[in-house]
Amino acid sequence: MSKPTSQKAKVHCIVNGEPAILWAYPMERLLDVLRDQLQLTGTKEGCGEGECGACSVFINGQIVNSCLVPMAQVEGASIKTIEGVADADQLHAVQQAFIEYGGAQCGICTPGMVLAAVDLLERNPNPSETDIRTGLAGNLCRCTGYMKIFESVVHACGKQIDA
Amino acid sequence: MNFIGKSVPRKEGRKKVTGAALYVDDLTFPGMLHGATVRSTIARGRIKNISFEGDIPWEEFTIVTAKDTPGENYVALILNDQPYLASEDINHPEEPIVLLAHPDKYLLEEARRNVRIETEELPAIFSLEDSLARKEIVWGDDNVFKSFLVDKGNVDDVWGRADHIVEGEYHTGAQEQLYIENNGMVAIANPRDGVTVWGSMQCPYYVHKALVKLFAQPEDRVRVIQTETGGGFGGKEEYPSLIAGHAGLLALKSGKPVKIIYDRAEDMVATTKRHPSRTRHKTAVTRDGKLLAMEIVFVIDGGAYCTLSPVVLSRGTIHAAGPYSCPNVRIRSQAVATNVPPHGAFRGFGAPQSIFALERQMDRVAQAVGLTPEEFRRRNFVQEGQTTATSQVIREKVEMEALLDRALDLTDYRAKRERFAADNPSSRVKKGIGFASFMHGAGFTGSGEVYLASVVGAEATPEGRVRILAASTEIGQGTNTIFAQIAAEALGLDYDLIEVTQPDTGNVPNSGPTVASRTCMVVGKLVESAVLGLKQTLIATVHLKEGYTRSEFQRACAEYIKAHGPLKSYSKYQPPPNVFWDDEKYQGDAYGTYAWAVYVAEVTVDLLTYEAHVQDFVAVQEVGKVINPVLAAGQIEGGVAQAIGFTLFENVVWANGRMANNQMTNYIIPTPADIPPIRVYFEENPYAYGPAGAKGIGELPMDGAAPAILSAIENATGVRISHVPLMPEALMESLIC
């Protein structure tokens, strides 16, 4: 993390459905602005170099590592974080499945993992085991050995199909 | 009621899946500063001068050096040899020397790079071989932190009459815990109120003990609060005491809250890792494959300061002879000093190192005798009534053979061995299958639990809810959930009526550290007796009768509190009967009980890339009564994945005592795409002194994967590998040389 050299500027975007005006250096990391300015602390820093996926968010529907996204890139964008996944008190099927099937242990990778699973199921509602492994391959977990995460995703997509 | 053996959902699950759970970096305080650590640039030497250079507004900074420590400048643990801040001597390349704090974290980073530490360099040593050879004396008189001798029977009488004597040497490397949440602390401190810290940790009372010494404060003016903790695996056992002290020193000097959060690079380069090890075996057997004598020399590299090395060494030593019956065993072990950052706790705590060596050696001995690995083990498994290396008589039912049979059946082991032998010669991709059998002691070693004398409290609220007061931390393994299950079961109440309090030394008693597979078995048992104490009080005071309903219990709590005030009950550890341990001779009941296991790995080795892949993994274990099947399987799967990393992925590259690949980009842990199916099976022999019959589980799965995988690679390729991590380059060299 080095000192941003230029001046702060206004960035307009939509965060979890709400318009937001952020005041940020162009090269400031989206991760930091979400956490520090908007108190959206569900987005986590694991590695700071795009390896672990703990800082995953959606930008215009595409999942990205927010530690690698400078603020200059999000002008006009629609951003969704883990805080925007549940519909008020109604958890997303993926969140519910993670609770029931042991997909979360320490919880630090969970927001990113949940978003990756949501992304996968939006693109592919009926994934094979290989699809699940590939779909989550950008997110690291040190607790679970991934088995319970895979199971959670399988059950979540079952529920989506039922619904 | 029946909450034992049920996969109730994780207590704090909802917070975790919604991102609402608060970890240390999620906390902010008004006026808070950010703190940073300036470290040594050399591995060993003396500090000559510290200067603050560059175009930095230094007057805005809070600057702390060793001169600013109000109390003892050491991290109180076992030997108290590790300073919070080096004052003169530098003993490893990441030694903390200066602390800085500033409101702007970008400027702070600039400033950190502009502190110049002038040093006089001294020769350093970086390997346990150089330490043993005393190439330089870098610690004490002889570089030795701790030695143990376990001596059962007399191995010297055996060598002359043995049919076979087999010798081997085995090595294991360092391993980074790589919890996904980096280490961090926030502190508030002032001379009047003392010090309060919030942070990521396993052991609030370790931090508390260390801060009491550092700040020379009475115990009640140091408060340690655990925030949601994103994994530990031992890496947050003792290192948090150092960061908490650093944040506290900056907070004291600045008069403001100070947050120190390590980034990944700093966490990997500076904090503890698994101890590298070297084990030498000499084994005597009869021609029909009965063990006669085992001589084992086990050495671990402790790094620059003692930290937890004596206890890591102890566990590794006791597990070095495994689940086998052998009349003559001699184990000599040493933890030695080098000039690398101190190594520390990591799941398994010395046992994965010595068990790796043992299981590889047992395969080699089987081959020498002309038996299959499984038949050789069958002839030597310890049975009820027989003794371990420390002469501990096994008084519980042990069924290693049954575990072995089940594991081999589940994997179709025999048929696969035959098929692979037939197919491999004509294939570029070689297939193999192998296993390891092992045990893991639960709880502190020997008299450790007696010294800890852990306490757990239970408190009833006027609403009739029950709060568990314990210092055991939830670090992902399920403490909150299993404590609530144990309490609900003991009281015959619903799971939702039980709350587990956030560990805060101002509010919970010292239940000991969250380590050593002790939380469920030892502390869980205290949870059980503490809540039963509440119930007995309510019954004795005639507020409650046996056979009560949920609402009767709730009413009784309200009535009791109205009539008599707060209702609390505490329970203190009592050792099981007939347990004897001799700390001098290292003989006796090393652990109250053991978990037993057989793990089978199936691999492929591609002779084009020399990559080994684990294709299937079966873990069969006996861990007493399983409290929560989903959480228990999650422990095994997670541990096995870490152990697969330890075996084939995780290679710490050292350069002059410093980890050179301190990034997730080039220190590789298994990803969702890499991990094989991990199939988990439990046998349950309830343990009389565990809550509802449970034993420890957390460390066990770290022990067996490495030897099982290398056994499978040997089966696939015919090459006997004696070290981990096994990188493709090393496998290539072994196969072509």
Interface residues (C-beta under 8 A of the other chain):
Chain A: M1 S2 K3 P4 R35 L40 T41 G42 T43 K44 E45 G46 C47 G48 E49 E51 C52 A54 T81 I82 E83 V85 A86 L91 Q95 Q96 F98 I99 E100 Y101 G102 G103 A104 Q105 C106 G107 I108 C109 T110 P111 V114 I132 R133 T134 L136 A137 N139 L140 C141 R142 C143 T144 G145 Y146 M147 K148 I149 F150
Chain B: S7 P9 R10 E12 G13 R14 K15 K16 V17 T18 G19 A20 A21 L22 Y23 D25 D26 K105 Y106 L107 E109 E110 Q177 L178 Y179 I180 E181 N182 E228 T229 G230 G231 G232 F233 D263 R264 A265 I475 G476 Q477 G478 V630 L631 A633 G634 I636 E637 G638 G639 V640 A641 Q642 Q663 M664 T665 I669 P670 T671 P672 A673 I675 P677 I678
